[in-house]
Amino acid sequence: MLDHLIPADGVHLLRMILVVGQVLPARDEQLAALERWVPTLLESIPDAQERQLVHAFAHWHHLGRLRSRHSPDHPLSPHTAANVRYCLTQTVHFLQWLRHAGTSLTACAQEDIDAYLCDGTVMRYKARGFVLWAARRSHIRRPVDFPPMPSGKPRRSLADDERWRLAHRFLHDDTIDTVDRVVGLLVLLYGQPLTKISRLTTSHVIQAGQSVRLALGTHPVDVPPPLDRLLLALAEDREGPPGLGRADQPWLLPGFLPGRPRGTAHLRSRLTAYGLPSRRGRNSALMDLAAQMPPAVLSQVLGVGIKAATQWADAVGRARTEYAADRSKRLPR
């Protein structure tokens, strides 16, 4: 009923206020938005058989799995929700490409897969999950191999002097907002993604005597000054959404909507204003940290998956090898 009386954004805000007031139960907002988006995608598919296939794939492979793994206490991340949208969109694109190529999913052969991947951007690899799912259910009659997306090298990182210049500024410039200083330092010193930073709670900040520790992984890390003071300031003095008074929520960075943390887009734009591209800053930190500690330790203290930690260690090894090879070419014989 609310949908017909109030604009969509107003309904979203009103629901958040009612959840905070315990009038409505909490729900996974990212998952709910994804569930509303899927029917819109299905309506865009003109072919009834293709629409039925995508419907089954979306509901049984993606939504069913997400519902079993996520809850209001462990909500779906915006990154994961966006990835599901990419996968489903590329699934529709793949089926359309087959139709325009004069074939179908049932008759799809390996040469069709190869031509599809060679004829577009790397995003076409997002259709891999659907092709494997369809092959297991005999929707594809011939044996096909759809390779995973090429990993390649990590994206560009900041130069060391630029990284440390920015870190020094966030550490010592008291004119910068405390939120911006903490977020910038967590990116530059600990290689944390904004999606994770935004969901930190006050329980992640642990005060033990005179020291402060931050639980990013399974083993909390000691936080040096003045970052320790900044974290304690955020944990003790948090501003809630306008008009709702002091934040009575667990978030270390309460957002501007009731019951929600600060959005990653907002954090990214704030860092960009200081000349810090968050992705490149994180890459720089992870490259540096991966050179100093084994992948298992990197995973435990920073909360990075062990597979990702190993990939960063491998990337550091490749970079060193390439640097040494390049330097040997330039040295006089």
N, C-alpha and C positions, 0 to 999 in steps of 0.2 A: 504494500500500500504506500509506503514511504517513497518508493521509486517514482510514483506518479505525481507526488506532491512537491518533492524537493529535488533540485538538481543532484546529479550523481556525486559531485564533490561534497555537497551538503549532507547527503545521506551518509557518506563515509565518515565525515566529521561527527555527525550526530551519533552514529553507532559507537564511535570511539568514546565519546563522552558518556554514553549509557553503559559501556563496558567498564569504564573507570568507576562509575557510580554503582556497579554491580547490579544494574537493572537487566543487562543482557549478558550472556555468557561470552567469554573470550573465544576467539577463533583465530586460525592461521590466516592472516589477511592476504599474504602472497598466494597461498593455495586457493583461497576463495576467489581472488582475482583471476587466477589461471583457469579455474573451473568456469568462470563467466566468459573468458576469452575463447575457449575451445569451440563452443557452439557458433560463435561468429566466424571462426576459421572454417568450420564445416559448411556453413552457408555459402562460402565463397567457391566451393567445389561444384562445378556444374554436372559432372558425371556421377550418377547415383552409386555405381559400383565402387568407384574410387572414394566417394564420400563415406561409404560403409566401411571400407578398409581403414581409412584414416580414423574414423570414429572408434573402431575396435582397438587400433594401435594406441590412440590417445588415452582411452579409458582403462584398458587392461594393462598396458605396458607402463605408461607414465603416471597417470592419476592414481591408479590403484596402488602402485609402488610408493608414491609420495604420501598417500593417506596413511599407509601402514608405518611409515618411517617418521612422520612429522606430526606435531600437535601444537596447541597454543604454547606449551612450555618449551618445545623445541621446534620453532617455526621454520618454514622453508625460507632460505636466503633469497634475496633478489637475484643474485647471480645464478642460482640453480633454476629459479623460475624463468629467467631470461633464456637460459640454455635450452629448457624444454620448448619454449616458443620457437627458438631457432630450429631445433630438430623437427618440430611439426611443420613449420613453414617450409623447410627444405624437403620434407617428405612430399608435401603437395607439389612443390616445384619439380621434384624428380618424376612423379607420376605424370605431370603435364608434359615434361620433356619426352618421356617414353611415347606418349600419345602423338605428339608433334613429329616424332621420329618415325612414326608409322608402325609402332610395335605396342606391346602391352606388358604389364607386370608378369603375367603368366608366361609369355614368350621371351622374357628378358634373358639375354645371354651375357657372357663375360665381356664380349666386345662392346656391348651397350654400356656396361658399367665403366669400362675404360674410356669410352668416348665421352661419357657424361662428366667424368672427373677431369678430363683433359680440356674440356670445352668451357670451363668457368673458373670461379674463384675457389679458394680453399674452403669457403663455407659450404660447398657442395658435399664435403665429407660428413656434414651433420646428418645426412640421409642414411648413414651407415646403419644406425640402430634399426631403422624401419626395414631395410633390405635384409638384415640378418633375421629379424623377427618374421618377416614374410617368408623367407626361405625355410625356416624351421616349421612353419605351418603349411608348407607345400603350395603357397601362393605363387612361388617361383618354381617352375618345373625343372630347370636346368641347374647344375651346380655352378655357383658363382662365388667369387671372392671380392669382398669390398674392403679394401685396406683401411686402417685407422688414419686419422688426420696426421700428417707429418708433424713431428714435434719441432724440428728445427732448433735454432739457437734461441736463448732467451731474448726478450726485447731489449732495446737499448737501455743502458743504465746511465746515471749521472756520472760525470767525471768526479774523481775523488776530491779534488779541491773544492768543487761546487757543492758536493754533498756535505763536507765538513764546514763550509762557510754557512750553509743554511742551518745545520745542526747547532753551530755556535750562536747564531742569531736567535733560534727558538729557545736555547738554553738560557740566554742572558738578557734578552731584550724584554724588559718588564712592561713595555708599552703595548706588546702584542697580547691579545685576548688569551686567557689561560686555556680555553678549549683548543684554540689553534696551535698553541705551543705544545700541548700534550699530543694532539693528533700528529703534528709534524714530526715530533721526536719518536713516536712509536713507529712511524713509517721509516724514518732515516736511520734509527739505531737498532730497531728490532725487526724490520722488514714485515710489518703487519699490514694486511690489506684493510681498506676502509670498511668493507663489509663486516669484518670481524671487530674492528675498533668501535664501530657504531653500536655493537651489541654487548660491549663490555658492561658489567654491572659493578656495583660497589663491592660485591663479595670477591671480585677479582683483585682488589687492592687489599693487601694483607699487611697490617702494622704489627711488628713484633719488636717490642722494646723501642729502641731508637732507630731501627731499620724499617724499611718499607720494601715489600716484595709484591710482584705482579704475576698473577697466574695466567700465563698465555698458553702453556701446555700442561703436561702432567707434572712438571717440576717447576714451581714458581722461581722467578729470577729476582735477584737483588737489584733494586733500582737506585742509581747514584743520585746525589743532589745535583742540581735543584729539581730534577724531574720528580723525586720523591715528594717534595713539598707541593708541587703542582698537582700531583695525583691526589694527595690528601685533601687539597683545597677543593677539587672537583667532587670528591666523595662526600665531603662535609657540607658543602654549600652549592646546591644545585637548584637552578631555576626551572620551574615547571612551565607548562603552556600558558600563554596570556589568558588572564581571567579565571584560572583554576587554582591560583595560589601556589604554594611551595610543592615541589614534586614529591609525591608519596609513592615513588616507583623505584625499581631496582637499578634503572639505567644510570651508568656513569655520565652519559651524555643524553639527558632527556631531550626529546624532540619537541616540535612546536604543535604536534597533535597529541591529544590525550592518550596515554598508555603506550606511546611509541618512542623509540630512540631517535636520535638525530639522523637524518637521512644521509646516505653516502654521497648523493649528488651535491648536497649542501656542503658537506665536508670537503669534497673535491674542489669545488669552486673557491672555497676559502683558502685552501692551500695554493691553488693556482694564482691567487692574488699576490701571494708572497714569492712567486717564481718557483714553486715546487710542484712538478708533475708527479702525482702520487705513484703511478705505476713505475716510472723510471727511478724514483727515489727508493721504492721497495726493492726493485731489481738490484740496485746498487748495494743496498744493505745485505740482501741475501747472498749476493756474490761474495761480499767481504766475509760474512759470517760462515759461509760454506767452506771458505778457505782456511778457517781457523778451528773448526770442530767437525767430528765425524757426523755422517747423516743421522745416526740414531740419536745423538745428543741434540742436533739441530731440531729434530722432530719433537723431542721431549720438552725442550725449554721454550720453543717458539710456537708449538702447536701446528707445525707444518707436517703434512702427511709424509710417511717414510718414503713413498715413491717419489714425491716431489723433492724431498730433501736429497735423495740420491741423484736425481736429475740435476739439481743445482751443483752438487759436488762434481758430477761428470762435466758440467758446463765449465766449472772453474778449471778442471784438469785440461779440457780442450783449449780453453783460452790461454793457459800457460804454455801448452805445447805449441800452439800457433804463434805465440809471441816469441818463443825460443827459436822456432824455425825461421820466422821472419828476421829475427836479429842475427841469426847465423848467416843469412844471405847477405846482410849488409856489412858484416865484419870483413876486414881485409884478410885475404888468405895468407 
